C-alpha cells in the first residue's frame, strides 16, 4: 500500500491517492474524519486548528462503503484558502501587493529549499514543507488502518515526553481511552498536568517544545517483513516512514538506545512455549521486531520530535535579497505539536504494516488475504 500527497498549506485542498488497496475493505468516512480530528487537537496547538475542521471527501476507489481494488483518492479542503486567494493564486502574474518572503527560518526547509529550486520566495518552499500536509497522510493511513483492523491489528499512540517532562508508563499497560481523553494524549494525569505547564511557559517565552511519543501495534503475527534483503527489513521501512514526518529526528524500537549500555542477558527476549499460543517471547525488549521481522510481540516504537522551528521570538537569519542580518520570518504556528505527531505516526506505521501484510498474504482481495493469514496462523500455532 503506497500513497502520494499533493497540496500546499494555504492552497485550495490537500489530496492523497492510496494505491495497492485490495478489494473488499470496509471504509467508513467517519473513521477517517475521527483520525483527522485527532490530528488537530492537542494542548499548545495554534490558531490554524481553530480555522480548519478537516473532513475527507472520498473521490474514488470505494463503492457502497467497500474498496473495489482501484486507487483510493481523498481530498481535504483548506478553509483558510479563502483568505489567501491572492497569495496562493494558481495563475499569474504575481499581484504587486503580494510580498515575497525573504527571511528563511532556522530549522526549517526554507533556505535549503530555495537553494535547491532557485526560488527567491521562501513561500514556494514553506507552503509544501508545512506540517499541514500531514493531514493528507492521516487520511491515507486511515485506509491502511481499515485493512489492518480486518486482519486483527490495531495501532495506537501516546505522548511520553514534552520538553523535559515525561512519564514512565509501560506501553503494555496504556489505556487508550485515557490517552484520547487527554489534551496532551498522555496516559499519566500528573505528567499531563506538568506538560501543560511547560507548554504555557514556552508560549509565554515565545518558545516552542518538542518531545517523544510512542506508537504501539498489537495483533501482529510473526514473520512480517524480511531478513534476506535490506529493503525487506520492517524496522528499516518503519524508520524511514517515521523520519519522513516533519520535525522527527530520532526513532527507536523497544529499548532502543538503552539497549546499547546493557549486557546481552538484559536485552534479548527469552524464547518460551505457551500452549495455544505456540513459541513466543518471555519479554519484549526488542519492541516486537527481530532480524527485520515481527516476532509476534507488540510493536513498540518511540520517536523524538524537535521543537517547531517557527518561533514567536525569531532567531537570526539572513535576507535572501540584501544578505543583511534579519529576524527569521514568522508564520502562524503551534507551540507544541507532539500529540498530533503521534497521530501522524500511527498513519505512517499503519501504511507500512498494511503493505508488509500484503507482501506476505496477497494484494488483490481481502477475503484471500484473510484465508492466507488463517492458514499461516494454523501452521505456526501448535
N, C-alpha and C positions, 0 to 999 in steps of 0.2 A: 504494500500500500504506500503510495507516494503522493505528495501534494506539491502544488506550486501556488504562490500567492501573488497578487498584484494590488496596487493602490498606494496612495500617499496619506499621510496623517490627516491632512485637511483637504484631500480630494473628495470626489463625489461618493466613492464607496471603496470598501475592501472586498476583494474577490479571492476565492480559493477554489481550485479544482483538485479533487482527490481521485486518483486513478488506481487501477488494480483492485477495485472494490468488488468482491464476489456478489453474485445474485442471492437474494433471499435474506438479507439482513434487515431487521426492523429498524427504521429510522424515525424517531419522534422529534419533530421540530421543537417541542417544549424542552426536551432533554438538551438539545444544542443550546437553546436560549438560556437554560439554567447555568450551563458552564460559562457562557458569555457573561452572565450577570455575576457569577463568582469571580471572574477575572476583573471586574470593575470595582468590587468592594475592597475594603481594607483601610484601616486607620492610617492616615498620612497621605492618602490619595489627593490629587489636585482637582482644580476646577473643571477640567475636561470631563471627568467622570460624572459631574453633575449635569453636563450638557447632553451626553450621549446615553441612550438606552438601547444597547445593542440587541438586535434581533436578526436572525439569519433567514434569508429568503432562499429556499431550495429551488434552484433553477432547473436542474436536470439530474438524471440518474436514479430517480426514485418515482415509483408509480404505486398508488394505493398504499403508501407507507412502507414499501419494501424496495430495496435496491434491485436493479434489473441487470446488473453486470456491466454497466457502462459507467464512465466517469461521473462522479457526483460534483456538481457545481453549486457553490453557495455564495451569496452576496450579502454584505453588511453595509447598510447606508451610514454615511457620516452626516449627522445633523448639522454639525458645525460648518460644513461646506458652504451653507448659505451665507455665512459671514466672511467667506474667503473667496468669493467668486472672481474678484479681480486678481488677487494674489496668486490663485491657483488656476487661472484661465487656461484652457487647453489650446485655444487659438491665439495667434499673435496679431500685431506686435505687443511688446510689453507696455502696459499703461505707464505714463510718466509718473503717476502718483505711487507706483509700486517700487519701493526701495529695495535694493539688493542687501542681503545680509553678508557683511564682510569681516565679522569678528568671530572666527571659529572657537568652539568651546573645547577646552582641555578635557580629555577622557571620552570624547565623542568621535563619531566618524567624520566630523566636519572637515578638518584640514586634510587628512589623507584622502578623503573622497574627492575634494576639489582638485588636489594634485593628480589624482588618478584620472579624472574625467576632463580636466582643463576647464572646469566651471569657474566663473568669477562670482558666483552667488551660492553661499552656503546652503540656502534653502533648497537648492536642487538635490542636495545630499540628505539634509536632516529630515525632509518630509518622508523619505523612504526608510531611512535608518531609525526613525522613531519607533518606540515600542508599541505604538498604536497598531502596527502591523500584526502584532501577536494575537489580536482578536481573530484574524483570519486563521491563524494556526489553531486556536482553541476550537473554532468551528470544524476544522478538518479533523482534529483529534477526537471530537465527539462522534464522528463517523467510525473511527477506529475503536473507540470505546464500545460502540454498539456491537461490533463484531466480537470484541473480547468478552463482553457480557454473555453473549450467546455460547461461548466456549468455557465459561466459568471463571474468567479472570476479571478481577476488579483492581482499579488503580486509584489511589488517593494521595494526598499530600498534606503536610502541615509545616508550620514555621517553628524552627528550633532556636533561632537566634535572630535578634535585631540589634544592630550596633554591638554593644558589649553586654547585652542582657540575653541570657539563654535559659533554656530548660533542659533537664536531663531525662526526659521521658523516654522509656523503652518503646521503640517503634511497634513492637508486638502488642503493646497494651493501649495504644492510642484509640480513643473513642471518636469516630468520625463525626458523630452528632455534636460533640463538644467543640471540635475543630471548626465546623461550619457555623456554629453559633457565635464564634469569637470574631471580632472585627480585626484581629491580627492573625487569625487562623492558628492560634497556639492552643494546645491541649491543656496547658497548665495555667490556671486562673491567676495565680500570684505573679507568674512570669509575664503573662499578658498585660497585667496592670503596669508592671515596670517597663514593658516595651512601649506602652502608650506614653509614659512619662518621658522616655528618652526621645521619642518622636516629637513630642511637644517642645522639648528643649532644643532639638535640632531645628525645628521650624522657627523658633524664636531667634536662633543664632544665624539664620539664613543658610543652614547646612542641609545635607541630605545624608541618609543612612542606608547601608546595605545589611546583609545578614545571610543566614543559612536556612535552607528548607530541606525537608526530607520527602522523597517520593517512595511510596511502597506499593508493590503489586503482589496480590495473593492469588492462589488458584493455579499457578503455573505448573505445568508438567516438566519433568527433567528432560534435557536434551534439545531445548530450543536454542538455536544459534549454531555454532560450529567450531571445531578445533583445528581443522585441516588447513585452512587458508585464512590469512589476516582479515579479509573482507567478510568472512563468515562470523567472526567473533562478536557475540552480542554485546559485551561490555564496550567494545570499540564503537559499535554502531550507536549505542545509547549515549556514550560520552560525546560523540560528535553531534548528535541531535541536541543534547542539552547545552553544549557550548555554543550552539548557533543562536541561542536565545540572547537578546541584548543584555549586557552587563554581567553575564555569568562568567566567572573567572576560574572556577575550580569545580571538579566533580570527583567523588569518591564512592566506592562500593563497599557496603558493610563497614568493617572497622577502618578501611581506607588507610590514611597516613598513620594512624595509631598503630597499625599492624607492623609498621617498619621498625618500631622500637621494642617489640615484644619477641620473646623466643617462640619458635615454631609450635611448641606444645600448647601455647596460649592463643594461637592464631588459627590453626586449622581445625576443622569440624569433624569429630569422630563419626565414623560410619556405623550405623546400627540397623537392626532389623525390627520392624513392627508388624505383627500380623494384621492383615487387612490393608496395610499401607504399603508394605514392601521395604526395600532397602532405602534408608533415609539418613539424615544427619542428626546428631545429638544437640547441635548448636548452630548458630548462623553468623559466625564472624565474617564469612565470605560475602554476606549480603545476597545470597541466592545465586551466585554465579561462580563456577569453577571451570577453568580451561576454555573460557569463551562461550560457555553454555549454561542455561539454567540447571540447577541441581534439585529442583522440587521444593526448595525452601522459599520463603517470601523474598522478593527482590527489594533490596533496601539501598537507596541512592541518596547521597547528600550533595547539594550543590551550593556554592558560595556566590552570592551576588554582590557586586561592588556598589558603592553609593551612586545614585543617579548623577550624571555629570552636569546637569543644568542646576546652577546654584543661584539663589536669590542675592547672595553677595558674591559676585562672579570673580573667578581667578583672572590673572593677567593673560592677555592674548596679543596677537599682532594683526593689525588691519591688513587685509589682503591687497588693498589698493595703495595705501600710503606707507606700509611697513612700519608704522608707528605703534607704540605700545598703547593698548586699548583694553577696556574690560571686555571679557567674553560676552557673546550675545546671551540674552535671557529669553527663554521660551517658557510658556506656561507648563508647569511640571509638578511632579509629586515630591514630597519629602522622603517617602519610603514606599516602595512597591514590592517588597519581598513577599507579602501574602499573595499578590496577583501573580508573581513569577512562579510560585508553586503550582498554580492552576495551569499556566502555560506549559510548565514542565510535565504535568500529567498528560497533556495532549501530545507532546513530543515522545514521551515514553510509550504511550498507547499506540502511536503510529508505528514505532519501531517494533513493538511486540506483535502487533497485528500482522505486519509484513513477515516477521520471523515465523509466526504460526502458519501463515500461508505457504512459506517456503517449505515447511515440514509436512503440511497436511493437504495442500491443494489450494487453487486460486479461483476456480470458476463458480462454485456453488456452496453455500453454507451447509446444506444437507450433506454433501460429500465430505466437506471438512469435518463436520461433526461425526460422521461414520468412521472416518480415518482416525480421528482423535480417540474415539471409543475403542477401536481395535488396538491402538497403541497403549492406552491405559490398561487394557486387559493383558497385554503382553508383558508389561513391566511390573504389574502388581501381582504378587504371589506370596 
